[in-house]
């Protein structure tokens, strides 16, 4: 699997998991407050992973672009 495929897989997985968790929360599927907090924590973790991935890609693009200018 090349890096682009991996990133697309990760992006799709995050999107699907976020949708699944949101559906559980919005339909009252959290069994109790502890379960609800756990689901909210999972959403926060997914947001973090997604943002870190975006930041990494942005830095890589900048580094690649800078390298092209210096050549």
CHARMM-style PDB file with segment names, atoms N, HN, CA, C and O in Angstrom:
ATOM      1  N   UNK     1       0.858  -1.171   0.000  1.00  0.00      PROA
ATOM      2  CA  UNK     1       0.000   0.000   0.000  1.00  0.00      PROA
ATOM      3  C   UNK     1       0.903   1.232   0.000  1.00  0.00      PROA
ATOM      4  O   UNK     1       1.773   1.370   0.859  1.00  0.00      PROA
ATOM      5  N   UNK     2       0.695   2.111  -0.952  1.00  0.00      PROA
ATOM      6  HN  UNK     2      -0.012   1.998  -1.650  1.00  0.00      PROA
ATOM      7  CA  UNK     2       1.511   3.318  -0.991  1.00  0.00      PROA
ATOM      8  C   UNK     2       0.955   4.358  -0.010  1.00  0.00      PROA
ATOM      9  O   UNK     2      -0.169   4.211   0.471  1.00  0.00      PROA
ATOM     10  N   UNK     3       1.725   5.397   0.286  1.00  0.00      PROA
ATOM     11  HN  UNK     3       2.637   5.516  -0.105  1.00  0.00      PROA
ATOM     12  CA  UNK     3       1.309   6.389   1.287  1.00  0.00      PROA
ATOM     13  C   UNK     3      -0.023   7.081   0.964  1.00  0.00      PROA
ATOM     14  O   UNK     3      -0.803   7.388   1.866  1.00  0.00      PROA
ATOM     15  N   UNK     4      -0.272   7.316  -0.299  1.00  0.00      PROA
ATOM     16  HN  UNK     4       0.361   7.067  -1.032  1.00  0.00      PROA
ATOM     17  CA  UNK     4      -1.524   7.978  -0.685  1.00  0.00      PROA
ATOM     18  C   UNK     4      -2.714   7.072  -0.382  1.00  0.00      PROA
ATOM     19  O   UNK     4      -3.735   7.529   0.132  1.00  0.00      PROA
ATOM     20  N   UNK     5      -2.578   5.796  -0.699  1.00  0.00      PROA
ATOM     21  HN  UNK     5      -1.748   5.425  -1.115  1.00  0.00      PROA
ATOM     22  CA  UNK     5      -3.650   4.847  -0.383  1.00  0.00      PROA
ATOM     23  C   UNK     5      -3.883   4.767   1.117  1.00  0.00      PROA
ATOM     24  O   UNK     5      -5.024   4.706   1.573  1.00  0.00      PROA
ATOM     25  N   UNK     6      -2.808   4.766   1.872  1.00  0.00      PROA
ATOM     26  HN  UNK     6      -1.881   4.815   1.501  1.00  0.00      PROA
ATOM     27  CA  UNK     6      -2.915   4.716   3.328  1.00  0.00      PROA
ATOM     28  C   UNK     6      -3.660   5.932   3.868  1.00  0.00      PROA
ATOM     29  O   UNK     6      -4.532   5.803   4.727  1.00  0.00      PROA
ATOM     30  N   UNK     7      -3.315   7.104   3.361  1.00  0.00      PROA
ATOM     31  HN  UNK     7      -2.607   7.208   2.663  1.00  0.00      PROA
ATOM     32  CA  UNK     7      -3.977   8.324   3.819  1.00  0.00      PROA
ATOM     33  C   UNK     7      -5.453   8.353   3.428  1.00  0.00      PROA
ATOM     34  O   UNK     7      -6.298   8.792   4.208  1.00  0.00      PROA
ATOM     35  N   UNK     8      -5.756   7.890   2.233  1.00  0.00      PROA
ATOM     36  HN  UNK     8      -5.069   7.533   1.600  1.00  0.00      PROA
ATOM     37  CA  UNK     8      -7.165   7.828   1.813  1.00  0.00      PROA
ATOM     38  C   UNK     8      -7.942   6.834   2.680  1.00  0.00      PROA
ATOM     39  O   UNK     8      -9.085   7.095   3.054  1.00  0.00      PROA
ATOM     40  N   UNK     9      -7.325   5.702   2.995  1.00  0.00      PROA
ATOM     41  HN  UNK     9      -6.396   5.489   2.690  1.00  0.00      PROA
ATOM     42  CA  UNK     9      -7.954   4.713   3.869  1.00  0.00      PROA
ATOM     43  C   UNK     9      -8.201   5.308   5.252  1.00  0.00      PROA
ATOM     44  O   UNK     9      -9.282   5.150   5.818  1.00  0.00      PROA
ATOM     45  N   UNK    10      -7.202   5.987   5.789  1.00  0.00      PROA
ATOM     46  HN  UNK    10      -6.323   6.116   5.330  1.00  0.00      PROA
ATOM     47  CA  UNK    10      -7.325   6.614   7.102  1.00  0.00      PROA
ATOM     48  C   UNK    10      -8.425   7.667   7.115  1.00  0.00      PROA
ATOM     49  O   UNK    10      -9.226   7.730   8.048  1.00  0.00      PROA
ATOM     50  N   UNK    11      -8.458   8.478   6.089  1.00  0.00      PROA
ATOM     51  HN  UNK    11      -7.808   8.427   5.331  1.00  0.00      PROA
ATOM     52  CA  UNK    11      -9.479   9.522   5.979  1.00  0.00      PROA
ATOM     53  C   UNK    11     -10.888   8.914   5.943  1.00  0.00      PROA
ATOM     54  O   UNK    11     -11.796   9.391   6.623  1.00  0.00      PROA
ATOM     55  N   UNK    12     -11.055   7.868   5.150  1.00  0.00      PROA
ATOM     56  HN  UNK    12     -10.317   7.480   4.597  1.00  0.00      PROA
ATOM     57  CA  UNK    12     -12.354   7.200   5.039  1.00  0.00      PROA
ATOM     58  C   UNK    12     -12.749   6.542   6.358  1.00  0.00      PROA
ATOM     59  O   UNK    12     -13.905   6.615   6.776  1.00  0.00      PROA
ATOM     60  N   UNK    13     -11.779   5.899   7.010  1.00  0.00      PROA
ATOM     61  HN  UNK    13     -10.840   5.840   6.670  1.00  0.00      PROA
ATOM     62  CA  UNK    13     -12.038   5.236   8.284  1.00  0.00      PROA
ATOM     63  C   UNK    13     -12.461   6.243   9.350  1.00  0.00      PROA
ATOM     64  O   UNK    13     -13.407   5.992  10.097  1.00  0.00      PROA
ATOM     65  N   UNK    14     -11.774   7.368   9.428  1.00  0.00      PROA
ATOM     66  HN  UNK    14     -11.006   7.572   8.821  1.00  0.00      PROA
ATOM     67  CA  UNK    14     -12.130   8.418  10.386  1.00  0.00      PROA
ATOM     68  C   UNK    14     -13.532   8.935  10.105  1.00  0.00      PROA
ATOM     69  O   UNK    14     -14.337   9.085  11.024  1.00  0.00      PROA
ATOM     70  N   UNK    15     -13.824   9.204   8.854  1.00  0.00      PROA
ATOM     71  HN  UNK    15     -13.171   9.082   8.107  1.00  0.00      PROA
ATOM     72  CA  UNK    15     -15.139   9.725   8.477  1.00  0.00      PROA
ATOM     73  C   UNK    15     -16.252   8.737   8.851  1.00  0.00      PROA
ATOM     74  O   UNK    15     -17.281   9.133   9.398  1.00  0.00      PROA
ATOM     75  N   UNK    16     -16.041   7.466   8.555  1.00  0.00      PROA
ATOM     76  HN  UNK    16     -15.205   7.144   8.111  1.00  0.00      PROA
ATOM     77  CA  UNK    16     -17.054   6.446   8.870  1.00  0.00      PROA
ATOM     78  C   UNK    16     -17.241   6.280  10.374  1.00  0.00      PROA
ATOM     79  O   UNK    16     -18.370   6.195  10.858  1.00  0.00      PROA
ATOM     80  N   UNK    17     -16.139   6.235  11.108  1.00  0.00      PROA
ATOM     81  HN  UNK    17     -15.222   6.304  10.715  1.00  0.00      PROA
ATOM     82  CA  UNK    17     -16.221   6.052  12.560  1.00  0.00      PROA
ATOM     83  C   UNK    17     -16.897   7.257  13.208  1.00  0.00      PROA
ATOM     84  O   UNK    17     -17.720   7.099  14.110  1.00  0.00      PROA
ATOM     85  N   UNK    18     -16.548   8.469  12.747  1.00  0.00      PROA
ATOM     86  HN  UNK    18     -15.879   8.598  12.014  1.00  0.00      PROA
ATOM     87  CA  UNK    18     -17.172   9.681  13.278  1.00  0.00      PROA
ATOM     88  C   UNK    18     -18.677   9.653  13.027  1.00  0.00      PROA
ATOM     89  O   UNK    18     -19.461  10.021  13.901  1.00  0.00      PROA
ATOM     90  N   UNK    19     -19.073   9.224  11.857  1.00  0.00      PROA
ATOM     91  HN  UNK    19     -18.436   8.925  11.146  1.00  0.00      PROA
ATOM     92  CA  UNK    19     -20.495   9.130  11.520  1.00  0.00      PROA
ATOM     93  C   UNK    19     -21.207   8.114  12.412  1.00  0.00      PROA
ATOM     94  O   UNK    19     -22.302   8.376  12.908  1.00  0.00      PROA
ATOM     95  N   UNK    20     -20.581   6.953  12.612  1.00  0.00      PROA
ATOM     96  HN  UNK    20     -19.691   6.740  12.209  1.00  0.00      PROA
ATOM     97  CA  UNK    20     -21.168   5.918  13.465  1.00  0.00      PROA
ATOM     98  C   UNK    20     -21.363   6.418  14.893  1.00  0.00      PROA
ATOM     99  O   UNK    20     -22.426   6.227  15.483  1.00  0.00      PROA
ATOM    100  N   UNK    21     -20.340   7.054  15.440  1.00  0.00      PROA
ATOM    101  HN  UNK    21     -19.477   7.210  14.960  1.00  0.00      PROA
ATOM    102  CA  UNK    21     -20.419   7.553  16.815  1.00  0.00      PROA
ATOM    103  C   UNK    21     -21.460   8.655  16.927  1.00  0.00      PROA
ATOM    104  O   UNK    21     -22.244   8.676  17.876  1.00  0.00      PROA
ATOM    105  N   UNK    22     -21.474   9.560  15.973  1.00  0.00      PROA
ATOM    106  HN  UNK    22     -20.837   9.542  15.202  1.00  0.00      PROA
ATOM    107  CA  UNK    22     -22.457  10.647  15.992  1.00  0.00      PROA
ATOM    108  C   UNK    22     -23.880  10.107  15.951  1.00  0.00      PROA
ATOM    109  O   UNK    22     -24.765  10.614  16.641  1.00  0.00      PROA
ATOM    110  N   UNK    23     -24.092   9.087  15.150  1.00  0.00      PROA
ATOM    111  HN  UNK    23     -23.374   8.674  14.590  1.00  0.00      PROA
ATOM    112  CA  UNK    23     -25.418   8.473  15.063  1.00  0.00      PROA
ATOM    113  C   UNK    23     -25.838   7.893  16.408  1.00  0.00      PROA
ATOM    114  O   UNK    23     -26.979   8.066  16.835  1.00  0.00      PROA
ATOM    115  N   UNK    24     -24.916   7.207  17.074  1.00  0.00      PROA
ATOM    116  HN  UNK    24     -23.989   7.066  16.727  1.00  0.00      PROA
ATOM    117  CA  UNK    24     -25.231   6.637  18.389  1.00  0.00      PROA
ATOM    118  C   UNK    24     -25.615   7.745  19.365  1.00  0.00      PROA
ATOM    119  O   UNK    24     -26.602   7.627  20.091  1.00  0.00      PROA
ATOM    120  N   UNK    25     -24.833   8.818  19.379  1.00  0.00      PROA
ATOM    121  HN  UNK    25     -24.032   8.914  18.789  1.00  0.00      PROA
ATOM    122  CA  UNK    25     -25.116   9.920  20.302  1.00  0.00      PROA
ATOM    123  C   UNK    25     -26.449  10.587  19.967  1.00  0.00      PROA
ATOM    124  O   UNK    25     -27.270  10.820  20.855  1.00  0.00      PROA
ATOM    125  N   UNK    26     -26.660  10.887  18.712  1.00  0.00      PROA
ATOM    126  HN  UNK    26     -25.993  10.698  17.990  1.00  0.00      PROA
ATOM    127  CA  UNK    26     -27.865  11.625  18.306  1.00  0.00      PROA
ATOM    128  C   UNK    26     -29.150  10.823  18.426  1.00  0.00      PROA
ATOM    129  O   UNK    26     -30.233  11.400  18.523  1.00  0.00      PROA
ATOM    130  N   UNK    27     -29.045   9.508  18.420  1.00  0.00      PROA
ATOM    131  HN  UNK    27     -28.166   9.039  18.341  1.00  0.00      PROA
ATOM    132  CA  UNK    27     -30.253   8.683  18.532  1.00  0.00      PROA
ATOM    133  C   UNK    27     -30.481   8.184  19.955  1.00  0.00      PROA
ATOM    134  O   UNK    27     -31.343   7.337  20.191  1.00  0.00      PROA
ATOM    135  N   UNK    28     -29.707   8.710  20.900  1.00  0.00      PROA
ATOM    136  HN  UNK    28     -29.007   9.398  20.709  1.00  0.00      PROA
ATOM    137  CA  UNK    28     -29.882   8.318  22.286  1.00  0.00      PROA
ATOM    138  C   UNK    28     -29.328   6.951  22.603  1.00  0.00      PROA
ATOM    139  O   UNK    28     -29.771   6.306  23.553  1.00  0.00      PROA
ATOM    140  N   UNK    29     -28.374   6.502  21.829  1.00  0.00      PROA
ATOM    141  HN  UNK    29     -28.014   7.026  21.057  1.00  0.00      PROA
ATOM    142  CA  UNK    29     -27.827   5.161  22.003  1.00  0.00      PROA
ATOM    143  C   UNK    29     -26.813   5.032  23.116  1.00  0.00      PROA
ATOM    144  O   UNK    29     -26.407   3.919  23.450  1.00  0.00      PROA
ATOM    145  N   UNK    30     -26.387   6.152  23.704  1.00  0.00      PROA
ATOM    146  HN  UNK    30     -26.716   7.056  23.433  1.00  0.00      PROA
ATOM    147  CA  UNK    30     -25.448   6.066  24.827  1.00  0.00      PROA
ATOM    148  C   UNK    30     -26.201   5.488  26.020  1.00  0.00      PROA
ATOM    149  O   UNK    30     -27.246   6.006  26.414  1.00  0.00      PROA
ATOM    150  N   UNK    31     -25.667   4.417  26.587  1.00  0.00      PROA
ATOM    151  HN  UNK    31     -24.818   3.996  26.266  1.00  0.00      PROA
ATOM    152  CA  UNK    31     -26.375   3.700  27.651  1.00  0.00      PROA
ATOM    153  C   UNK    31     -26.395   4.459  28.973  1.00  0.00      PROA
ATOM    154  O   UNK    31     -27.344   4.336  29.747  1.00  0.00      PROA
ATOM    155  N   UNK    32     -25.351   5.244  29.232  1.00  0.00      PROA
ATOM    156  HN  UNK    32     -24.580   5.344  28.603  1.00  0.00      PROA
ATOM    157  CA  UNK    32     -25.288   6.046  30.454  1.00  0.00      PROA
ATOM    158  C   UNK    32     -24.289   7.172  30.223  1.00  0.00      PROA
ATOM    159  O   UNK    32     -23.718   7.308  29.140  1.00  0.00      PROA
ATOM    160  N   UNK    33     -24.090   7.980  31.268  1.00  0.00      PROA
ATOM    161  HN  UNK    33     -24.553   7.870  32.148  1.00  0.00      PROA
ATOM    162  CA  UNK    33     -23.210   9.132  31.119  1.00  0.00      PROA
ATOM    163  C   UNK    33     -21.762   8.709  30.854  1.00  0.00      PROA
ATOM    164  O   UNK    33     -21.060   9.367  30.086  1.00  0.00      PROA
ATOM    165  N   UNK    34     -21.320   7.647  31.464  1.00  0.00      PROA
ATOM    166  HN  UNK    34     -21.890   7.113  32.088  1.00  0.00      PROA
ATOM    167  CA  UNK    34     -19.960   7.158  31.237  1.00  0.00      PROA
ATOM    168  C   UNK    34     -19.775   6.742  29.781  1.00  0.00      PROA
ATOM    169  O   UNK    34     -18.748   7.046  29.174  1.00  0.00      PROA
ATOM    170  N   UNK    35     -20.746   6.062  29.229  1.00  0.00      PROA
ATOM    171  HN  UNK    35     -21.580   5.815  29.722  1.00  0.00      PROA
ATOM    172  CA  UNK    35     -20.701   5.662  27.823  1.00  0.00      PROA
ATOM    173  C   UNK    35     -20.711   6.891  26.922  1.00  0.00      PROA
ATOM    174  O   UNK    35     -19.986   6.949  25.930  1.00  0.00      PROA
ATOM    175  N   UNK    36     -21.535   7.868  27.273  1.00  0.00      PROA
ATOM    176  HN  UNK    36     -22.124   7.821  28.080  1.00  0.00      PROA
ATOM    177  CA  UNK    36     -21.603   9.124  26.508  1.00  0.00      PROA
ATOM    178  C   UNK    36     -20.239   9.821  26.519  1.00  0.00      PROA
ATOM    179  O   UNK    36     -19.761  10.250  25.469  1.00  0.00      PROA
ATOM    180  N   UNK    37     -19.614   9.937  27.685  1.00  0.00      PROA
ATOM    181  HN  UNK    37     -20.003   9.588  28.537  1.00  0.00      PROA
ATOM    182  CA  UNK    37     -18.298  10.577  27.782  1.00  0.00      PROA
ATOM    183  C   UNK    37     -17.271   9.820  26.951  1.00  0.00      PROA
ATOM    184  O   UNK    37     -16.414  10.432  26.313  1.00  0.00      PROA
ATOM    185  N   UNK    38     -17.351   8.499  26.956  1.00  0.00      PROA
ATOM    186  HN  UNK    38     -18.046   8.001  27.474  1.00  0.00      PROA
ATOM    187  CA  UNK    38     -16.435   7.694  26.162  1.00  0.00      PROA
ATOM    188  C   UNK    38     -16.609   8.002  24.677  1.00  0.00      PROA
ATOM    189  O   UNK    38     -15.623   8.164  23.957  1.00  0.00      PROA
ATOM    190  N   UNK    39     -17.845   8.083  24.220  1.00  0.00      PROA
ATOM    191  HN  UNK    39     -18.646   7.951  24.804  1.00  0.00      PROA
ATOM    192  CA  UNK    39     -18.115   8.387  22.809  1.00  0.00      PROA
ATOM    193  C   UNK    39     -17.595   9.777  22.437  1.00  0.00      PROA
ATOM    194  O   UNK    39     -17.016   9.962  21.367  1.00  0.00      PROA
ATOM    195  N   UNK    40     -17.804  10.743  23.320  1.00  0.00      PROA
ATOM    196  HN  UNK    40     -18.275  10.593  24.189  1.00  0.00      PROA
ATOM    197  CA  UNK    40     -17.299  12.101  23.066  1.00  0.00      PROA
ATOM    198  C   UNK    40     -15.767  12.078  23.010  1.00  0.00      PROA
ATOM    199  O   UNK    40     -15.168  12.760  22.178  1.00  0.00      PROA
ATOM    200  N   UNK    41     -15.142  11.307  23.876  1.00  0.00      PROA
ATOM    201  HN  UNK    41     -15.628  10.752  24.552  1.00  0.00      PROA
ATOM    202  CA  UNK    41     -13.685  11.167  23.852  1.00  0.00      PROA
ATOM    203  C   UNK    41     -13.191  10.552  22.557  1.00  0.00      PROA
ATOM    204  O   UNK    41     -12.157  10.952  22.023  1.00  0.00      PROA
ATOM    205  N   UNK    42     -13.940   9.573  22.053  1.00  0.00      PROA
ATOM    206  HN  UNK    42     -14.780   9.248  22.487  1.00  0.00      PROA
ATOM    207  CA  UNK    42     -13.562   8.963  20.777  1.00  0.00      PROA
ATOM    208  C   UNK    42     -13.648   9.988  19.647  1.00  0.00      PROA
ATOM    209  O   UNK    42     -12.784  10.027  18.771  1.00  0.00      PROA
ATOM    210  N   UNK    43     -14.695  10.821  19.670  1.00  0.00      PROA
ATOM    211  HN  UNK    43     -15.396  10.790  20.382  1.00  0.00      PROA
ATOM    212  CA  UNK    43     -14.814  11.866  18.645  1.00  0.00      PROA
ATOM    213  C   UNK    43     -13.644  12.844  18.731  1.00  0.00      PROA
ATOM    214  O   UNK    43     -13.090  13.251  17.710  1.00  0.00      PROA
ATOM    215  N   UNK    44     -13.275  13.215  19.950  1.00  0.00      PROA
ATOM    216  HN  UNK    44     -13.725  12.884  20.780  1.00  0.00      PROA
ATOM    217  CA  UNK    44     -12.141  14.127  20.136  1.00  0.00      PROA
ATOM    218  C   UNK    44     -10.849  13.498  19.606  1.00  0.00      PROA
ATOM    219  O   UNK    44     -10.033  14.180  18.986  1.00  0.00      PROA
ATOM    220  N   UNK    45     -10.669  12.215  19.848  1.00  0.00      PROA
ATOM    221  HN  UNK    45     -11.331  11.661  20.352  1.00  0.00      PROA
ATOM    222  CA  UNK    45      -9.479  11.516  19.352  1.00  0.00      PROA
ATOM    223  C   UNK    45      -9.446  11.480  17.834  1.00  0.00      PROA
ATOM    224  O   UNK    45      -8.397  11.689  17.224  1.00  0.00      PROA
ATOM    225  N   UNK    46     -10.581  11.216  17.230  1.00  0.00      PROA
ATOM    226  HN  UNK    46     -11.434  11.046  17.725  1.00  0.00      PROA
ATOM    227  CA  UNK    46     -10.655  11.208  15.767  1.00  0.00      PROA
ATOM    228  C   UNK    46     -10.336  12.585  15.200  1.00  0.00      PROA
ATOM    229  O   UNK    46      -9.630  12.701  14.198  1.00  0.00      PROA
ATOM    230  N   UNK    47     -10.860  13.634  15.845  1.00  0.00      PROA
ATOM    231  HN  UNK    47     -11.434  13.539  16.658  1.00  0.00      PROA
ATOM    232  CA  UNK    47     -10.561  15.003  15.409  1.00  0.00      PROA
ATOM    233  C   UNK    47      -9.065  15.285  15.502  1.00  0.00      PROA
ATOM    234  O   UNK    47      -8.481  15.899  14.608  1.00  0.00      PROA
ATOM    235  N   UNK    48      -8.450  14.829  16.597  1.00  0.00      PROA
ATOM    236  HN  UNK    48      -8.924  14.330  17.323  1.00  0.00      PROA
ATOM    237  CA  UNK    48      -7.020  15.040  16.790  1.00  0.00      PROA
ATOM    238  C   UNK    48      -6.206  14.341  15.703  1.00  0.00      PROA
ATOM    239  O   UNK    48      -5.310  14.938  15.107  1.00  0.00      PROA
ATOM    240  N   UNK    49      -6.522  13.087  15.455  1.00  0.00      PROA
ATOM    241  HN  UNK    49      -7.250  12.602  15.940  1.00  0.00      PROA
ATOM    242  CA  UNK    49      -5.787  12.330  14.437  1.00  0.00      PROA
ATOM    243  C   UNK    49      -5.954  12.979  13.058  1.00  0.00      PROA
ATOM    244  O   UNK    49      -4.993  13.102  12.299  1.00  0.00      PROA
ATOM    245  N   UNK    50      -7.166  13.384  12.753  1.00  0.00      PROA
ATOM    246  HN  UNK    50      -7.946  13.284  13.370  1.00  0.00      PROA
ATOM    247  CA  UNK    50      -7.416  14.024  11.467  1.00  0.00      PROA
ATOM    248  C   UNK    50      -6.621  15.324  11.335  1.00  0.00      PROA
ATOM    249  O   UNK    50      -6.034  15.588  10.286  1.00  0.00      PROA
ATOM    250  N   UNK    51      -6.598  16.139  12.396  1.00  0.00      PROA
ATOM    251  HN  UNK    51      -7.075  15.925  13.249  1.00  0.00      PROA
ATOM    252  CA  UNK    51      -5.873  17.406  12.341  1.00  0.00      PROA
ATOM    253  C   UNK    51      -4.373  17.187  12.236  1.00  0.00      PROA
ATOM    254  O   UNK    51      -3.696  17.883  11.479  1.00  0.00      PROA
ATOM    255  N   UNK    52      -3.849  16.230  12.986  1.00  0.00      PROA
ATOM    256  HN  UNK    52      -4.399  15.664  13.601  1.00  0.00      PROA
ATOM    257  CA  UNK    52      -2.416  15.930  12.907  1.00  0.00      PROA
ATOM    258  C   UNK    52      -2.028  15.469  11.500  1.00  0.00      PROA
ATOM    259  O   UNK    52      -0.969  15.838  10.993  1.00  0.00      PROA
ATOM    260  N   UNK    53      -2.876  14.673  10.881  1.00  0.00      PROA
ATOM    261  HN  UNK    53      -3.736  14.373  11.294  1.00  0.00      PROA
ATOM    262  CA  UNK    53      -2.623  14.206   9.523  1.00  0.00      PROA
ATOM    263  C   UNK    53      -2.616  15.381   8.549  1.00  0.00      PROA
ATOM    264  O   UNK    53      -1.737  15.483   7.693  1.00  0.00      PROA
ATOM    265  N   UNK    54      -3.603  16.265   8.688  1.00  0.00      PROA
ATOM    266  HN  UNK    54      -4.317  16.182   9.383  1.00  0.00      PROA
ATOM    267  CA  UNK    54      -3.666  17.448   7.818  1.00  0.00      PROA
ATOM    268  C   UNK    54      -2.441  18.330   8.003  1.00  0.00      PROA
ATOM    269  O   UNK    54      -1.858  18.806   7.029  1.00  0.00      PROA
ATOM    270  N   UNK    55      -2.047  18.550   9.275  1.00  0.00      PROA
ATOM    271  HN  UNK    55      -2.521  18.163  10.066  1.00  0.00      PROA
ATOM    272  CA  UNK    55      -0.874  19.381   9.552  1.00  0.00      PROA
ATOM    273  C   UNK    55       0.388  18.766   8.946  1.00  0.00      PROA
ATOM    274  O   UNK    55       1.209  19.474   8.364  1.00  0.00      PROA
ATOM    275  N   UNK    56       0.537  17.455   9.083  1.00  0.00      PROA
ATOM    276  HN  UNK    56      -0.131  16.880   9.556  1.00  0.00      PROA
ATOM    277  CA  UNK    56       1.691  16.771   8.524  1.00  0.00      PROA
ATOM    278  C   UNK    56       1.746  16.949   7.008  1.00  0.00      PROA
ATOM    279  O   UNK    56       2.793  17.264   6.443  1.00  0.00      PROA
ATOM    280  N   UNK    57       0.605  16.743   6.368  1.00  0.00      PROA
ATOM    281  HN  UNK    57      -0.245  16.487   6.827  1.00  0.00      PROA
ATOM    282  CA  UNK    57       0.565  16.881   4.913  1.00  0.00      PROA
ATOM    283  C   UNK    57       0.856  18.311   4.482  1.00  0.00      PROA
ATOM    284  O   UNK    57       1.536  18.538   3.482  1.00  0.00      PROA
ATOM    285  N   UNK    58       0.346  19.265   5.231  1.00  0.00      PROA
ATOM    286  HN  UNK    58      -0.207  19.081   6.044  1.00  0.00      PROA
ATOM    287  CA  UNK    58       0.599  20.661   4.897  1.00  0.00      PROA
ATOM    288  C   UNK    58       2.087  20.976   5.022  1.00  0.00      PROA
ATOM    289  O   UNK    58       2.650  21.647   4.157  1.00  0.00      PROA
ATOM    290  N   UNK    59       2.720  20.505   6.074  1.00  0.00      PROA
ATOM    291  HN  UNK    59       2.263  19.960   6.776  1.00  0.00      PROA
ATOM    292  CA  UNK    59       4.161  20.738   6.245  1.00  0.00      PROA
ATOM    293  C   UNK    59       4.952  20.083   5.122  1.00  0.00      PROA
ATOM    294  O   UNK    59       5.908  20.665   4.610  1.00  0.00      PROA
ATOM    295  N   UNK    60       4.554  18.874   4.740  1.00  0.00      PROA
ATOM    296  HN  UNK    60       3.777  18.401   5.156  1.00  0.00      PROA
ATOM    297  CA  UNK    60       5.246  18.172   3.652  1.00  0.00      PROA
ATOM    298  C   UNK    60       5.100  18.935   2.346  1.00  0.00      PROA
ATOM    299  O   UNK    60       6.057  19.036   1.578  1.00  0.00      PROA
ATOM    300  N   UNK    61       3.929  19.467   2.089  1.00  0.00      PROA
ATOM    301  HN  UNK    61       3.152  19.386   2.713  1.00  0.00      PROA
ATOM    302  CA  UNK    61       3.724  20.240   0.852  1.00  0.00      PROA
ATOM    303  C   UNK    61       4.594  21.479   0.851  1.00  0.00      PROA
ATOM    304  O   UNK    61       5.187  21.820  -0.172  1.00  0.00      PROA
ATOM    305  N   UNK    62       4.677  22.155   1.985  1.00  0.00      PROA
ATOM    306  HN  UNK    62       4.195  21.877   2.816  1.00  0.00      PROA
ATOM    307  CA  UNK    62       5.499  23.359   2.085  1.00  0.00      PROA
ATOM    308  C   UNK    62       6.958  22.993   1.856  1.00  0.00      PROA
ATOM    309  O   UNK    62       7.656  23.679   1.108  1.00  0.00      PROA
ATOM    310  N   UNK    63       7.434  21.907   2.497  1.00  0.00      PROA
ATOM    311  HN  UNK    63       6.867  21.350   3.104  1.00  0.00      PROA
ATOM    312  CA  UNK    63       8.824  21.494   2.329  1.00  0.00      PROA
ATOM    313  C   UNK    63       9.109  21.110   0.885  1.00  0.00      PROA
ATOM    314  O   UNK    63      10.169  21.446   0.357  1.00  0.00      PROA
ATOM    315  N   UNK    64       8.190  20.417   0.240  1.00  0.00      PROA
ATOM    316  HN  UNK    64       7.329  20.144   0.669  1.00  0.00      PROA
ATOM    317  CA  UNK    64       8.360  20.029  -1.141  1.00  0.00      PROA
ATOM    318  C   UNK    64       8.381  21.271  -2.025  1.00  0.00      PROA
ATOM    319  O   UNK    64       9.217  21.380  -2.922  1.00  0.00      PROA
ATOM    320  N   UNK    65       7.466  22.207  -1.777  1.00  0.00      PROA
ATOM    321  HN  UNK    65       6.787  22.118  -1.048  1.00  0.00      PROA
ATOM    322  CA  UNK    65       7.411  23.430  -2.559  1.00  0.00      PROA
ATOM    323  C   UNK    65       8.690  24.249  -2.383  1.00  0.00      PROA
ATOM    324  O   UNK    65       9.211  24.790  -3.359  1.00  0.00      PROA
ATOM    325  N   UNK    66       9.205  24.349  -1.146  1.00  0.00      PROA
ATOM    326  HN  UNK    66       8.782  23.910  -0.354  1.00  0.00      PROA
ATOM    327  CA  UNK    66      10.436  25.081  -0.906  1.00  0.00      PROA
ATOM    328  C   UNK    66      11.607  24.436  -1.628  1.00  0.00      PROA
ATOM    329  O   UNK    66      12.470  25.132  -2.164  1.00  0.00      PROA
ATOM    330  N   UNK    67      11.639  23.123  -1.646  1.00  0.00      PROA
ATOM    331  HN  UNK    67      10.938  22.557  -1.211  1.00  0.00      PROA
ATOM    332  CA  UNK    67      12.707  22.399  -2.328  1.00  0.00      PROA
ATOM    333  C   UNK    67      12.710  22.652  -3.813  1.00  0.00      PROA
ATOM    334  O   UNK    67      13.768  22.731  -4.437  1.00  0.00      PROA
ATOM    335  N   UNK    68      11.528  22.779  -4.380  1.00  0.00      PROA
ATOM    336  HN  UNK    68      10.668  22.714  -3.874  1.00  0.00      PROA
ATOM    337  CA  UNK    68      11.415  23.037  -5.825  1.00  0.00      PROA
ATOM    338  C   UNK    68      11.928  24.420  -6.156  1.00  0.00      PROA
ATOM    339  O   UNK    68      12.555  24.615  -7.197  1.00  0.00      PROA
ATOM    340  N   UNK    69      11.666  25.410  -5.265  1.00  0.00      PROA
ATOM    341  HN  UNK    69      11.157  25.251  -4.419  1.00  0.00      PROA
ATOM    342  CA  UNK    69      12.105  26.759  -5.529  1.00  0.00      PROA
ATOM    343  C   UNK    69      13.625  26.887  -5.482  1.00  0.00      PROA
ATOM    344  O   UNK    69      14.221  27.694  -6.195  1.00  0.00      PROA
ATOM    345  N   UNK    70      14.236  26.071  -4.624  1.00  0.00      PROA
ATOM    346  HN  UNK    70      13.752  25.416  -4.045  1.00  0.00      PROA
ATOM    347  CA  UNK    70      15.688  26.143  -4.466  1.00  0.00      PROA
ATOM    348  C   UNK    70      16.442  25.423  -5.573  1.00  0.00      PROA
ATOM    349  O   UNK    70      17.660  25.566  -5.677  1.00  0.00      PROA
ATOM    350  N   UNK    71      15.757  24.665  -6.389  1.00  0.00      PROA
ATOM    351  HN  UNK    71      14.767  24.548  -6.304  1.00  0.00      PROA
ATOM    352  CA  UNK    71      16.428  23.893  -7.420  1.00  0.00      PROA
ATOM    353  C   UNK    71      16.584  24.656  -8.694  1.00  0.00      PROA
ATOM    354  OT1 UNK    71      17.135  24.134  -9.663  1.00  0.00      PROA
TER     355      UNK     71
END
